[in-house]
Amino acid sequence: MVYPTEEAPEGHNEAECSPQEPGKDSASSSPVDQLQNQYDELNERYLRLAADFDNFKRRTARDRDVQVRAAVEEFAVALLEVIDNFDRALRQEGAGSAREGLEQISKLLNAVLARHGIRPIESVGKKFNPAEHEAVHVMASTEDEGIVIDEVSRGYCMDQKVIRCARVVVSKGKEND
């Protein structure tokens, strides 16, 4: 700071008090420069976080694909045993042994399905339920109307979700003469 009429006070350095020339850095920069620096830092952090998130999405998608493939592989390996048993049953001679072999294969296949949470839907003798049954035929019978009297193909549930509806024949009640 310049003192026009007086001399500078003792211990006062004129270089410290003179205004700084534009373009030179000082310990304390202008508020605009500080805001620009803050903006640049935040923008860089944002770009890094966006890149990290994209990498995370790709990695989780890849991990999910690996898990799905592993689950399918495990299920396929379990079914290969059933296929082997079908091949052995087909090579057997005699009607009695073939029937016995097929029953064993059926039990094995149902056990594999049960291990994976898949269970058959019991239909015959129960009331028709459109969430579990698909009616392929309606016919007169001694059963009450709306009761499943035959199963064309079995339905299955995985946990609590129906994965295939049972195809059934439903009673329309007694036929009037």
C-alpha positions in Angstrom: 0.0 0.0 0.0 1.3 3.4 -0.9 1.1 6.3 1.5 1.1 9.5 -0.5 2.2 12.1 2.0 3.9 10.0 4.6 6.7 7.5 4.6 5.8 3.9 5.0 5.5 2.8 8.6 8.5 1.1 10.0 8.6 -2.7 9.2 6.2 -2.2 6.3 7.3 -3.7 3.0 6.0 -1.9 0.0 6.2 -5.0 -2.2 3.8 -6.9 0.1 1.2 -4.2 -0.2 1.3 -3.5 -3.9 -1.5 -5.0 -6.0 -0.6 -8.1 -7.9 -0.4 -8.1 -11.6 -3.1 -10.0 -13.5 -2.1 -13.5 -14.6 0.2 -14.2 -11.7 -0.7 -16.9 -9.1 -1.1 -15.9 -5.5 -1.8 -18.0 -2.4 -5.4 -16.9 -2.5 -6.9 -16.9 -6.0 -10.1 -15.2 -7.0 -13.5 -16.8 -6.2 -14.0 -17.5 -9.9 -10.8 -19.5 -10.1 -11.6 -21.4 -7.0 -15.1 -22.3 -8.4 -13.5 -23.3 -11.7 -11.0 -25.6 -9.8 -13.8 -27.1 -7.8 -15.9 -27.6 -10.9 -13.0 -29.3 -12.6 -12.4 -31.6 -9.6 -16.1 -32.5 -9.3 -16.4 -33.1 -13.1 -13.3 -35.4 -13.0 -14.8 -37.4 -10.0 -18.1 -37.6 -11.9 -16.4 -39.0 -15.0 -14.5 -41.5 -12.9 -17.7 -42.6 -11.1 -19.6 -43.0 -14.4 -16.8 -45.1 -15.8 -16.7 -47.2 -12.6 -20.4 -47.7 -12.8 -20.3 -48.8 -16.4 -17.5 -51.3 -15.5 -19.7 -52.5 -12.6 -22.7 -53.1 -14.9 -20.6 -55.1 -17.3 -19.0 -57.1 -14.6 -22.3 -58.0 -12.9 -23.9 -58.9 -16.3 -20.9 -61.2 -17.0 -21.2 -62.7 -13.5 -24.9 -63.3 -13.9 -24.3 -65.0 -17.2 -21.7 -67.2 -15.6 -24.1 -68.1 -12.8 -26.9 -68.9 -15.3 -24.6 -71.1 -17.4 -23.4 -72.9 -14.2 -27.0 -73.6 -13.1 -28.0 -74.9 -16.6 -24.9 -77.0 -16.7 -25.6 -78.5 -13.3 -29.2 -79.3 -14.4 -28.0 -80.8 -17.7 -25.5 -83.1 -15.9 -28.2 -84.3 -13.6 -30.4 -85.1 -16.6 -27.6 -87.0 -18.4 -27.9 -89.7 -15.8 -31.5 -90.1 -16.8 -30.6 -90.3 -20.5 -28.0 -93.0 -19.7 -30.7 -95.0 -18.0 -33.1 -94.6 -20.9 -30.3 -96.0 -23.2 -29.7 -98.9 -20.9 -33.5 -99.7 -20.7 -33.7 -99.6 -24.5 -30.9 -102.2 -24.8 -32.7 -104.6 -22.3 -34.6 -107.5 -23.8 -38.0 -108.6 -22.6 -41.2 -106.6 -21.9 -41.0 -107.0 -18.1 -37.5 -105.7 -17.7 -38.2 -102.7 -20.0 -41.2 -101.7 -17.9 -39.2 -102.0 -14.7 -36.4 -100.0 -16.3 -38.7 -97.2 -17.4 -40.3 -97.0 -13.9 -36.8 -96.6 -12.4 -36.0 -93.9 -14.9 -39.2 -92.1 -14.1 -38.4 -92.2 -10.3 -34.9 -90.9 -11.1 -36.1 -88.1 -13.3 -38.7 -87.0 -10.6 -35.9 -87.0 -8.0 -33.7 -84.8 -10.2 -36.6 -82.4 -10.7 -37.4 -82.4 -7.0 -33.7 -81.5 -6.2 -34.1 -78.4 -8.3 -37.4 -77.4 -6.7 -39.6 -78.6 -9.5 -42.7 -80.6 -8.5 -45.7 -82.0 -10.4 -49.1 -80.5 -10.1 -51.7 -83.0 -8.9 -54.8 -82.6 -11.0 -57.1 -85.6 -11.2 -60.0 -85.4 -8.9 -59.5 -81.7 -8.1 -61.5 -78.7 -9.1 -60.4 -77.1 -12.4 -58.1 -74.2 -11.7 -57.2 -72.0 -14.8 -54.0 -70.9 -13.1 -52.8 -74.5 -13.0 -54.8 -76.3 -15.7 -55.4 -76.0 -19.4 -58.7 -77.7 -20.4 -58.2 -79.7 -23.7 -61.5 -81.5 -23.5 -64.8 -81.4 -21.6 -66.9 -84.5 -21.3 -69.8 -86.0 -19.4 -68.9 -88.2 -16.4 -70.1 -89.3 -13.0 -68.0 -86.5 -11.4 -69.5 -83.1 -10.6 -69.1 -80.3 -13.2 -65.7 -78.6 -13.1 -63.7 -81.6 -11.7 -60.6 -82.8 -13.6 -61.2 -86.4 -14.6 -58.1 -87.1 -16.7 -54.6 -85.7 -17.2 -53.3 -85.5 -20.8 -49.9 -84.0 -19.8 -48.7 -83.2 -16.3 -48.1 -79.7 -15.1 -45.1 -78.5 -13.1 -44.4 -75.8 -10.5 -40.9 -74.5 -9.6 -41.1 -73.3 -6.1 -44.5 -71.5 -6.0 -44.6 -70.6 -9.8 -46.4 -72.6 -12.4 -43.9 -73.3 -15.2 -46.2 -75.5 -17.2 -49.9 -75.9 -16.9 -51.4 -79.4 -16.7 -53.4 -80.3 -19.9 -56.6 -81.9 -18.5 -60.0 -83.3 -19.4 -62.7 -81.6 -17.3 -66.1 -83.1 -16.3 -69.2 -81.3 -17.5 -71.3 -83.3 -15.1 -73.7 -86.2 -15.7 -75.2 -86.5 -19.2 -79.0 -86.2 -19.3 -80.7 -88.8 -21.5 
